[in-house]
């Protein structure tokens, strides 16, 4: 897959300029920094090496997916014991399901952006 082909996929984030265009690496790094905790995004190695930032963002998003899946899978069993009414439980289950889907899309986006950064070398 070429750099320009990656930009045309639905997984390429709209916040990141097309690969090969002026300043696209900076827009990629800025977007990736938003996906990791601030303390990681400020480390000099992460600032100098966007591929490293992309790797960490991939790990971060995968962990968030695991958390959201666990929350989804345990909501029906755990939330009644916390005094949550059925309507709140149903809403929460829908919220977690939507979040898992959104995070999966973000994970795909992080992969294509990181791959483009690797290929620019």
DASUL-V603500 format. One line per field, one symbol per residue. ss: DSSP state (@ for helix, = for strand, . for the rest). psi: psi as a letter, one per 40 degrees, with the letter a starting at -180 (. if undefined). burial: # if it has 16 or more other C-alpha atoms within 10 Angstrom, else .. Layout:
ss=???
psi=???
burial=???
This chain:
ss=..@@@@@................@@@@@@@@@@....@@@@..@@@@@.@@@@@@@@@@@@@@@@@@@@@@@@@@@@@.@@@...@@@@@@@@@@@@@@@@@@@@@@@@@@@@@@@@@@..
psi=hidddddeieehieehihheiheddddddddddeeiidddeehdddddgddddddddddddddddddddddddeddddddeeehidddddddddddddddddddddddddddddddddee.
burial=..#..##...###..####....##.#######.##....#....##..#########..##.##..##.##..#...#.........#..##..##.##..###############....
